[in-house]
Amino acid sequence: MIEKQIIKLLLEKDFYNKHKGQIASSVFDGNYGSLFSTIEKAHEEYEQDISLDDLYSLHTTKYNPALTRAMKISISELIEDIKEAEKPNNKIAEDIIKILQERDIAQKIAVEATEIYNGAPANFTNIKNIIEQFEIKKPVDEVDAVTDNIGELLNQLQDTTKWKFNLNVLKENVGGIGPGNFMIVFARPETGKTAFWVSLVANQDGFAQQGAKVHAFINEEPAVRTQMRAINCWTGYTKQEIIDNIKESHELWSEIKDNIKMLDVVDWSMDDISSHCEKYKPDIIIIDQLDKVNIKGNFARTDEKLRSVYTNAREIAKKHQCAVIAISQASADAHNRHNISFDMMENSKTGKAAEADLIIGIGKKQIDPNVIPKERALCISKNKITGFHGDPFVIFEAETSRYIN
């Protein structure tokens, strides 16, 4: 009886839209599930309520034309039964949907747990993903609207740039980043990508000194090497100077070290990073490099996969209310150039860029082949934070992994 009542209500466009995504066909038994699938398709195609007669025609003719005569008779009888069912009021229907969803979640978890109990590899990530995927969402009318109070609105906008850049050319033109922001930094190899974010985090007045909890996911060079770069950057000492002044270096490093965590994550997926953020709740995460992070799914092209990876990174920023800084490679188009725009990111001219709030390309031009230039151009080609676009120049000190104005 419950399935009949819910199917009847789901035919109404407003009710369906309000609860869209809360339930799946698996919560229904037998042919009720296939009818629900038809309702989903119909509501995506038509902007109106669906009658039960329409449901029968769409199900047997448009969406399932290969049904046998016996199955069509069975569906017809089911439709007649649904017609006779009384519609519950909306509050009761919402309670029923919640119960159905919780049962569906419980059944899926039970199946996974039984597999583990019977000897399958103990991959509890699958269970966690089930819980996250089918997490009960707020009904549409319970979602909080944006404040209409000007003072509160200005305060909330200030939070989006909570962590200020320690490079004046960025602080003056962009300000900073904050919860929910997704920033991309890209450049050619041997330009100073890792050193750039290390300098933003561990140089004087950087994110760590401001009090931000920064977790860096390293999948390119060994994380211990990146950790040493951060120590170089904070102390201003080269590696040899640190060796010569270990005690002083340790004392200096202790001022910010608790705010920085480096992790080797060669085989990690986007789900692993999301789980880490859920557990430790960092303020800022760095993913160096984002293109190399694993993600579930089958993709026909590299750019499709990368777009999914970058979409997931943005969702992590929003879901966990942290700032995400992704490090990526530039294509050969950006080689030996100062000015590089987001369409020069490797394997993607649009897909990656579409997800970001801020994109900074680091340009380097070597005029004399015998002299490695220290000058870098910070090319801001996308900026939803302040709208500024430009390519201010800074100096890169490789020995201490510092960027300075």
N, C-alpha and C positions, 0 to 999 in steps of 0.2 A: 504493500500500500504506500509506503514512504516513497519508493521510486516513482510511482505514478503521480503522486502529488508534486514532487520536485520537478519532474519532466514537464508537467503542465505549467508550472510557474516559469520555468526556463524558456518557454516559448515567448514570453513577454520581453521585449527588447530592453526595457529599463532594468528589469530584474536581472536579466542575463548580464548586462554591462556592469552592474553593481558587483556581481559575484564572479565575473570572468576571472579565470586563473586560480580560483579557490578550490575547484573540484576537477577531477579528471574522469574519463570514461571508466576507469578501473574501479571507481566507487560503486558502480551499478552492476547488477547481476545480469547475465545473459543478454537478451536483445535490448534491454534498457540502455546498456552501454553503447551499442551501435546507434541507437536513436539519438543519444546524447551527442555522439560524434557528428551526426547529421545536423543537429541543432547548432553546433559550433560553426560548421561550414556555412550554414544558411545565414546566421547572424553576421558573419564576416562579409557575406555577399550582399545581403539585403538590409536596408535601414528601416525595418518595420517589424511589427509583431508577426509571429508565424502561427497559423491555425493548425489544428491537428490534421485536417485534410491536406493542407499544404505539406505538413511533415511527412505524411504517407507518400505523397507524390514525389517529393524531393528524394526521399530515402530509397524508394523502389525504382524510380525512373532516372533521376539525374545522377545521384551519387553512387548507386549500387545497381546499375542496369543488368548485371549478370545474375541477380538473385533468381533462385528456382521458384517455380509456381507454389510449391509447398511453403517456402520461406515467406513469400509475399502474403500468403493466407495467414501465416502465423503473425506477421507484422500487422496485418489488418485487424486481426482479433485483439492484438495488444493495444492498438490505437483506440479501438472501441472501449476497452477496459479503462484506458486513461481518460476518455471522455466522461466516464461515469464517476471518476474520482473527484472528491471535493477538494478545492484548493485551500490549503491552510493559510492563515494570515502570515504576513511577511516576517514577523518576529519569530513565530514557530518555525517557519521555513529556514530562517538563518540559523537557528539552533540545530535543526536537522542537518543542514549542510556542514556545520562545524563537526557534528558527530560522525557523519559519513567520512569527512576528510581525515579525522583523527583515526578512525578505524582503518582507512586505506594506508595511512602512514604506518600504523602498528603492524599491519599485515606484511608490508614490504620489509620492515625491520626484522620481523619474525623470520621471514624467508632467508634473509642474509645471515641472521644469527644461527639459524638451523644449519645452513651450509657450513659455517665455521665450526659448529658443534660436531658436525659429521666428518670433519677432517679437512675442509677447504682452508687455504691460507687465511690467516687472521687479518684481513684487510678491513679494519673498522672505519676507514675513510669512506667506504661505500655507504655505511650506515649514517655517517655524519652528513654525507651529501644528500641522502634521502630526506633527512630532517630539514636541511637547509632549502632544498628544492621545493618541498611542500609545506614550508613554514606558512602558518596561517596569516594571511594579510588582513589589514584593516579594511572594512567595507569602505567604499568610496566616500560616503558622507561622514566618515569618522576621521579622514585624513586631515591633518592640520593645515589650514590655509596660511599663506604668508601674511605677516603682520601688516596692518595698515597704519601703524603708529610710526611717524617719521623718525623719532628718536630711537626707537627700538630697531628700526630698519637700518639706520646708520651704524648702530652698535654691531648688528649682525654682519654688515658689510665689512666692518673693521676686523671681525674675526677671520674673514677669508684671507687676510694678509697678516695674520698674527705673527708669523715668523719672518722677520725682516732680512733682506739680503745684506751681506756685509761688504758688497762692492757698491760704491756710491753711484756708479752709472746705472746699476740695476735698482738700487733703493729709490733713487730719485725718479726713475721712469716707470718702474713697475711696483715698487713697494716691497712686497714679499709674497709668501704663499701661506695657506692655512688649511683647515679641515675641508676635505672634499675636492681640493685642487689637484689637477693632474698636469704635471710639467714634463716636457720631453727635452732632453739635451742630446744633440747628435753632432758628429764630426768624423773626419777621416781618421784612419789609424795613425798613431803617434802624434796626435795633435794636443792631447791633454784632457780627454773626456773625464777619466776617473779623477784626475787631479782637480778638475773644475768642481765636481760635487764635494770632494774632500775639502777643498778650500771654503766652499759655502758652509760646510758643517763644522770644520775644525780650526779654521783660521780665527783670528781675533774678531770678536763680535759676531761670530757665526752662530748657526742654529743651536749647537751644543751649549755654547756659553749663554745663550738666551734662555736655556732651560728645556729645550725640546728633547724628547726621547727619540733618538734617531736609530733605526735598524736598517742595516745595509745588507742586501742579498747579493752575494758575489758569485757569479758563475763563469767568469772569464779568467782573471788571474787569481792565484791563491789569496784567500782573505787575509792571511798573515802579512802579506806584502802591502795590501791596502791599509791594514792597521798601522804598519810602520810609516806609511805616507801620512796618515793622520797625525801621528806623533811628530814627524818632521814639521808638519804644517803648524801645529799648535805651539811647539817650542821654538820654531824658527831655526832649528839645528839640522845640519846635514846628518847622514848616517854616521859618519866618522865622528862628528862633534857629539852625537848622542853617546857613542861608545866612550869618548873621552870624558863625558859628564853624565854618567848614568844616574847618580843619585839626584842631581839637580833636575835631570830630564824626568825622572820618575815623579818628583814632587810637582813639577809643572803639569805633567800629564794627568796627575790625580785630580786636578781642578775640573776636568771635563769628562774624564774617561767613563764615568758611570752613566753618562748620557749617550754613549755611542756603543752599539753592538754590531759587530761584523760577523756574518754567517756565510760559510761555504755551502752553496746550494746548487751544485752542478746538475743534479737529477730532479730538482723540485718542479712542481707544477703550479699553476695559478691557484689551484685549490689549496695546496700546501701553504702558499704565501697568505692566502685569506685566513686559513686556520691559525697561522701564527699571529696575525693581526688581531683575531678574535681573542686569543689567549693573552697576549702581552700588551695590546693596546698602545702601540707606538704613536707618536705625534707625526713623525715623518718617516717614510720608508724610501729607500733608494733601491732600484733594481738595475744592476749592472752585469749583464745587459738583458733588457726585456725581451728582445727578439729570440733569445735562446731558451726562454722559459717554456716548459711543456704545457700543453692544453689538450683537453679531451675533444674528440670529434674527428671526422674525416673531411679533408679539404682538397678540392680539385687543384687549387693554385696556392702558391706561397703567400700572395697578397691577401687571400681570403683568410688564411690561418692567422696572419699577423694582425689583420683587422680584429679578429676575435680575441687575440691576446691583448690588444690595446683596449678593446671594449671592456674586457675583464679587469684591466688595471684601473680604468675609470670607475667601474662598479666597486672595486675594493676601496678606492678613495671615498666614495659616497657612503658605502655601507659601514665602514669602520671609522668614518670621520677623521681620516688622516690625510696628510699631503703625500702624494706619490710622485717621485722623480724617477723617470725612466731614462736610461742611457741607451743610445742606439748608434748605429753606424751611418755614415753618409755614403752616398753612391759615388762612383768615379766622376760624376759631373761636378762634384764639389772639390776635386783635387786641385791643390795649389791656388786656392781662391780665398779672398777675404769675405766677400759677400755670398752667403749660401742661404737659400730659403728652404722651407719644409718640403717642397717637391723634390729635393735632392736627397731625401732620406732613402736608404737602401731598401729595395723591393716594395716600395709603396710611395706613390705620388699624392695620394689623398687619404687612403684608409686609416693610416696611423694618425695623420694630422687632424682628422675629423673629431677625434676623441679628446684632444688636449685643450687645456685652458691657456697654456703658455708653452711656446716652443722657442728654444734658443739653439742656433747652430753656431759652432765654434769654427771660425775661418782662420786659416793660416796660409800665408803666401811666402814662399822661399825664393827670393830674388837672386841671392848669391848661393850657388850650390855648396860652397865651402863653409857657409855660416848658417847655423840653425837659428831662425828668428825667434825672439821672445814675444813679439807683438802678436796678439790675437784679437780678432773681431768677434764680438758677441752679437750675432745677427738675430734679432727678435722679429720673427716673421709671422707669429701668431700671438696675440695678447688679448684675452678676454677679460683680464683683470683691470687694466687701465686704458687699453687701446693703443698704447705707444708702439710704434714700429721703427726700427733703426738698427744701426750696426756700430755701436760705440766700441772703442779700442781699449784694451787692457794689456798688462804685462804678465807673462807667465814665468814664474821662477821654478824651473823643474826640480832643482836640488831640494827644495823645501815643499814642493807641491802647493805653492801659493799663487793665487791670482791677485794682483794688486792694481789699483787705478793709476 
